[in-house]
Amino acid sequence: MPATTFAQFYVSWYDQFTRLINQLTTPNQTDTNELIRKVMSHHENYFKAKSKAAEKDPLHVLASPWASTLERSLHWIAGWRPTTAFHLIYTESSLLFESHIIDILHGLRTGDLGDLSPTQFRRVSDLQCDTVKEENAITEELSEWQDSASDMMGSEAEVNDKIQRLVSIIKKADELRLRTLRNVVEFLSPQQAIEFLIASAELLVGIRGWGLNHDRSLPRI
């Protein structure tokens, strides 16, 4: 997919994404595991398309012109920071735990994100530590790429090699994002996974909505 068409792809992808999230938040007879599979498959399609766009023009993808200025200000290598997933779990778990504190004190299990087991909490902690290490390694790789700006004054072959290294960095970042999503959904129960996917979608949609409204309100320069 040419990078110049990725913005069009994203508009269509985002529209389908919001419809999928509406299905998650609307109780019906649809199988929960099937809904989770559809949402995860939708995320996978996004990263596949983005990978192809990065191969065509990594600088365009890194700049992410399809995103609002607010979204870009929060970006880590053209997308959301993987460790955000763990902050979201802790936040949602804390809020739900507090709202069910009376039930929990009476020994009632809610089965939601506020009812994570000790094993699940250990899994979150271990995954978070591993993800932080990978994030830092990729960040360092990008920093080294930026520090070698003098390579842009070299031969065409040297410049092309530098650009290809950027493609690799973007792909590593996106692979970590997708792997983090998969790992989180894997250790959660179906109910908890649905709650996590809804919370993450609300964050994405909320930031994008606020950002687009902000951009529209600004005078053209």
N, C-alpha and C positions, 0 to 999 in steps of 0.2 A: 504494500500500500504506500503510494507516494505521500511524503510528509504533508504536502499541500492539501491533501484530502482528509487528513486525520481529523481536522477540526469538524468537517462534515460528519465523519464517522462518530465523533464524540457527541454531537448533538443528538444523533439517532440513538446511540448507546445510552445516553443519559435519560432520554425519554423512556426507553424500555426499562431502564433501571428503576425509575420512579414508579412505573406500573408494577414491577415485581415487588417492590417494597410495600406497595398498597395491598398486594396479596398477602404479604407476611403479617400486616397489621389488621387484616380483615378476617375474622374467624369464618371458616367454611369447611367443607368436607375434603379439601385438598390434603393429600398426605404431607405431613410436616417434613419428612426426609426428602421428599420430591421437591418441595419448595426450596429447601436448603441447597439441594443439588443444582437447581435452576439458577439461584443467585450466585453460587460459586462458579458455575459454568459461564455466567455472564461476566464475572470478574476476569476469568481466564481469557475470554474473547477480547476483552479490553487490552490486556497485557500482550496478547499475541499481535493485535493490530498495532499497538504502540511500538513493539519490538521491530516490526517491519518498517514502520515510519522512521524509527531511529537509524536503521540501516541505510535509509535513503538520505536523511538529513538530521543528524544528531543535534546540531546546533538549534534547529527549529524546534525539535522536541524539548531540548533543555530550556528554551525560552518559553515554551508552553503558551502560545498566544491564544489558545482556545479557553484558557482559564481567566478568571477575573483577577484584578490586581491584588485583592485580598488573598485569594487562593495562592497566587505566585509568591506572596510575601511569606506564606507558611510552608512553601515547598522545601523538600529535601530531595535534591537531584530529580526534579521534574515530577514530584508526586508527594504523597503523604509519608511522614516518617513512620517506619514500621513499629517502633516502640509505642506509638500512639495507641495501638491496639490494647496494650497492657494497661496504660493509664485509663482507658475507657472501661476496661473490665473492673478495675479497682473502684472507679467512680460509681459505676452502675451497681456493683455488688454492695458498696457501702450505703447507697441510697435505698436500695431494696431491703437490705438488712435492717436499717433503721425503721423503715415503714412496717416491717413485720416483727419487730422486736418482741411484742407481747406474745405472738404465736410461737416464736422461737423459744421464748422462756418457758412456754408450756409444753415444749417438746414436739411441736408440730413442724413438719417439713413442708416447705413451700415449693421446692424443686426449681426455683428460679435462680438468677445470678446472685441473689442475696443468700443463697443456700449452698454455696460452693463447699465441697468437702475438703478436709485437710490435704488429701492427695491432689485435688485439683489446684489448691493454692500453691502447693510445692511445684506442680507442673507449670503454673503461671510464672512463678519465680525463676525456675530453671530456664524456661523459654525466654524470659525477659533478659536474663543475663547473657544467654547465647546471642540473642538478637542485638543487644547493645554492642557486643564485641564485633559482630559482623557489620553493623552500622558504622562503627568507628573505623574499621578497616577500609570500607568503601569510601568513607569521608576522607581518609588519609590519601587514598588513591586519587580522588578528585583533586585534593590539594596539591599533590605532586604534579598532576596533569596541568593545573593552573600555573604552578611555579615554573613550568618549563615553557613559558610563553615565547621565549627566544627561539624555540624550534620553528615558530611560524615564519621566521626569517630564513629558514633553510630551503632546501630543494623541494620541488613538488612532491617527490616521494616521501620526504620527511614530514611534510605537512599532512599528507594523506595518512601516514602512519599515526600521527598524533590524533587525527580525527577518528580513526578506527579505534584507538584506545578509549576515546570518549564513548563510542558506541558500546564498548564492553562495559564501561562503568555504569551507563544508564541501564543496560540489561541486568547487571548484577543487582542494582538497586530495585528494579522491578521484580526480579526473581525473589529477592528477600521479602518484598511486600506480599507477593502472592503466597509464598511459603509460610509466612507468618499468619496470614488469614487461614490457610489450610490447617496449620498446627493448632490454632486456637479453636476452630470449629470442631476439630477432631477430639479434643479432650473434654468438650462441653457436652451435656445432654442435648437432645433435640430442642427441648424447650429453652434451654440456656443459649444454644446456638442461635435460635430465632431472635431472642432478646438482644444478643450481641450484634447480630447483623442489622437489626432495626436501629439500634443505638448508633452504630457506625454510619449507617445510611443517613440518619437524621443529622449527624454531625456534618457529613459531606454536603447534603442538600442545604442545610442551614447556612453553612459558610459560603457556598456558591450563591445562594439566593441573596444573602446580604451583600456579597461582593459585587454581584451584577447590578443590584439596585444602587450601590454606592458609585459604581462606574458610570451608570446612566445619569446620575445626579450631578456629575462634574461637568463643568464647561469644557468644551473642546479647546485644546491648546494648538 
